[in-house]
């Protein structure tokens, strides 16, 4: 029998839970796909991508047969592209296993799957007794129990994982329902800003509300300072062709494509000065956009974008190649580059 906290959330979920397509199936592939997409992505945005992937690759076998370029192209605009690469790799892992793993240990062995994702997939697809702990769960638990242990510390992660696990210990068949309930409760009711405390079914027993600490919880330690980085992109146009290159391994945009790129006057591709390849003055280029701001997790990018039109193809730095301008839509690019390309005048 669930205790008062868990039972209240389950009852609230019955009245207020979100209707999501991946909740209408027990297909582990569909559930896994949704969980990977929703890492670092809001449901409203991720929903369309989930439908797109399910339409193009309705089974894990079909996804495994796709190329990495195809997967990255479908992922374009979601950011955190390592998720897409891991998704593709894990699809091939699953096929090699002969099917989707049905244990937490097996699910955790999939590329890109951590404790939370494994618990979510195991709970929703296979009714495994595993508690999910995501940002919503941290917030609900820390406020309800008045816990100020920082959630991004080892101590905090262990404390909240143990607390979440204790909530499902007596739930038996309702584990997956509770997991969905507490996540939706944090997304709809106990929100980061302006939580609906006056209409909350837990208001009489919530420690944070009673002590006036709702706005202070959960606690998260600040770790990394956000840095700014200035980029210069040059879109070369030559007789209907343009030049791009693919970002290499170990890069946040690994596997994605971009036009000629410079960072503080240096070519990103090989850290050689532009003049070492061919003479080019920015003054001879047409400025299309200046200081376009793009925010990443620990970095703010400021990009200038130029159009350089030439009659003869200049020598390109190593790694760059020519494509027809109309074919650039077939190459996956970072969201920042996608924004910049929108300003290129038609050929």
N, C-alpha and C positions, 0 to 999 in steps of 0.2 A: 504494500500500500504506500503510495507516494505521500511525503510529508506535506505540510500546508503550503510551503513555498512552491514546490514542484507542481502540486495539484492545482494551485491557483494559476500558474503559468499555462498548464495544459488546458484548463477551462477557458482562459483568455484566448488561447490560440484557436480553440474551436470556434470562437466568435470573430476573431480578428486576423487570423493567419493569412499570409499572402498566398494567392493561387498562382503557382509557378509551374510551367510545363514539365520540368524535370522532377517535380514532386508527384506527377501522375504516372510514373513508371518505376519499375524496380530494376530496369536495365542498368547494370553497373557502368557500362560505357557512357550512356547519356548522363548519369549522375557524376561520374568522374570528369567528363567534359565540362559540365556546369561548374564544378568546384575549381577546376584549373582556371577557367575564364573569370570567375568571380574573385580570384585572388587579386587584390589591388584594383578591383573594378566594381563599380556600383551595379546593382541588379538591372536598373533601367537601361544602362548602356550594354551590359553583358548579354542581356536577353536576346537581342538581335544577332549577336555573334554566335550564340549557341544555336539559334535556329539556322543560321547560315551554314555552320559546320555540319549540323545534323542533316541538312538537306543535301550538301555536297558529299559528305562521307557518313552515311547512316550507320555504318558498322566500323568497329575498330580495325577490321581487316582492310577495309578500303582506305582508312586514314593511314595505315601503315604502308600502303602501296604508293601513297602520294610522295612527291618530292618535297624537300625542305623549302624550296622556293615557293611552291604552291601553298604550303601551310602558312608561311610568313606573309604571303600576299593576302590571304583570307584574314589573317590576324591584324593587318595594317590598321592603325588607329587606336589599338588597345594599349599599346605601350608594354613595357616590361617584357621584351621579346624573348627573353630566356624561357618564359612560360611556354611559348609556341614551340621552341626547339625541344624543350623537355617533353612536351605533349607528343610530338612526333616520335621522339626516341622511345618514349614509354609505350606508344602504340605498337611499335615493333617488338618491344619486350613482351607485351601481352600476347601477341601472335606467336612469338617463339615459345612462350609457356604453354601454348595450346588453349588459352582462354584466360578470362579475368581472374586474378587471385581472389580467394574467398576468405582469407584470414588477414588480420591486421598486419602481421609480419610480412606476408606476401605483398599486400598493398603498399606498405612502406618501402618496399624494395623498388617500386616504380620510380623512374626518374622524375624529379620535381614534386614528389609527394612527401610531405612531412607529417608530423603527428596529427595536426588538425585535419588535414585533407584525408588522411587514412581513416580517422575516426568518423568523419562525415560519410565517406563512401561506405565503410563497413556498417555503419548504423543504418543509413538510408536504403542501401541495396541488399544487405544480408542480415539485418537485425542484430548485428553484433553489439554487445553491451559496452560501447565505447562513448565517452563523453567528448563533445566538441568544445573547444575553447578558442574563440576568435575575439575580435575587438568588441563585438556586441556582448559576448558572454563576460569578458573582463569587466565591462562597464556595469552590467546588471549585478553581477556578484559583488563587485567592490562597493557599489552604492548600497545595496540591500544589507550587506553584512558590515559595512563601514570599514573596509580593509584599505589601508593606505600603503601597503607594500608595493613598490614600483612594479608595474606589469612587465617592464622590459628588462628585468633582472632575473638571474637564475633562481633566486629565492622566490620571487613573485610568480614566475612561471610554474614552479613546483607547487606553490601554495594554492594557486587558482586551479591547477589541474586536479589536485587532490580534492578540492572543494567541489568541483564540477562532477568528479567521479562519485563522490559521496551522494550526490543528488540522484544519480541513476541506479544506485546499488539495490534499491527495493522496487524499481519500476517494472522490471521484467519486460513484457512486450511493449511497453510504452516508451522505451528508450529513444527511439527515433522521433517520436512525437515530442518528447520533452526537448530534445536537441533542436528541433525546428522551432519549437515554441520560444525557447530562451533567445535564440538568434533573432526571431521576428520581434520579440518584445524589445530587444535592444535597438532594432532598426526602426520600430514604429512608435513605441511608448517611451522607453528610457533612452532617448536620443542624446547625442553629445551636447547639443545646444537646445535650449528650451524644451526640456523633457516635460511630458504631460503628467506632472506629479499630482495635480488636483483631481485627475480622473484615473489615477493609478489604483488598481485593485490591491496593491501591496503597500499602500501609503501608511497604514497603521503600524506596520512592522518594519519599515525601511529605516535603517540606522542613519543613513546620510540625510534623509528628509527630516528626521527627528532632530538631528544635530546641526542642521543647516550647512551641510557639507556636499550637497549634490554637485555644485559647480566645481568642487575641488577633487572629485574622484571620477575616474581612477587616476592614480599618480603615474606619471611616466617621466623618467629621467631624460634630460636633454643630453645627447651624445655628440653628434656631428654638426659642425658649423656649415651652413649652406654657403657655397662659393659661387662666384660668377665666372663665366668663361665666355670669351668673345670669339665668334666664328665668322668667317667670310666664305660664302658659297658663290661660285662662278658658273653660270649656265652657259656653256659654249654652244653656239649655233653655227653649223657649217653645212650649207646646202641641204637642209632638212634633217641633218643628223645632230646628235648631241653626245657628250661623253659622260660616262658614269663609272663608278667602281663599287666593289662590294666590300663592306667593312669586315675586318678579319676577326680571328678568334680572340677571346678575352675582352671583347668590347661590349658595351651595353647595347649597341646596335649591331651586334654580330650577325652577319648574313643578310643585312639590309643594304640597299643601294643609295648612292647620293652623287650629286654633281661634283665638280672639282671643289675640293674643300681646303681651306686654309685656317690656321689657328695662330693668331698673333703674328701674321706675316709668314708663317711656315706651312708647307704642305703637310697635312696630317698623314698622308700615305707613307712617306718615308723620311719626314723631318728634314727635307732638303729645301733650300730657298727656291722660290718660284723662278727666279732669274736663272737658275742653273739649268732649267729645262727649255725655256724660251722667253724672250723679252715680252713683258706684258705690264702695262701701266693701268692701274685701276681707273685712271682718268680717261682711258679710252673705252671704258665699259659703261653701260647704262645701268644706273642704280634703280633697282625695282622695289626693294624694301630695305629699310634701315632699322636696326636694333629690334628685330622681332624677338619678343620675349617668350621663352619656353621653359617651364619649370619642371625639373625632375626631382627625385626624392632628396638628394643631397647637393644639387647643383642647379644654378639658373643659367641658361644659355641665352646669349644675345647675339643674333645673327643678322649680318648684312648680306643682301642678295643682289648679284649683278648679272646682267646679260652681256655676253661678249659675242658679237657677230663677226665672223671671218669668212673669206672666200676660199681659203685653202686650209686644209686640216693642219693644225700645229702638232708638233710632237707631244705626245701625252706622257705624263709620269707613269712609272711602272704600275701595273694593276688596273689602269683605266682602259676603257674600250668604247668604241662607237656603236650607237644604236640609232634607229630611226626615231625621230621625236615622238611620233604617234605610238610607238611601242613602249614608251616609258611607263604607261599604265599597267604593263604586265610585270613590272618589277616592284617588289615590296620596298617601301621607303619609310623612314621614320616620320612621325607626325609632323615634326618641324619642317622637314623637307617637303612633305605634302602641302603644307601651308605655303611655303615659298613657291612651289611649282604652280600654284594657282595664279600667281602674278605674272607668269611668263606669257607675253603676247603671242597670239597664234601665228604660226609660220605662213 
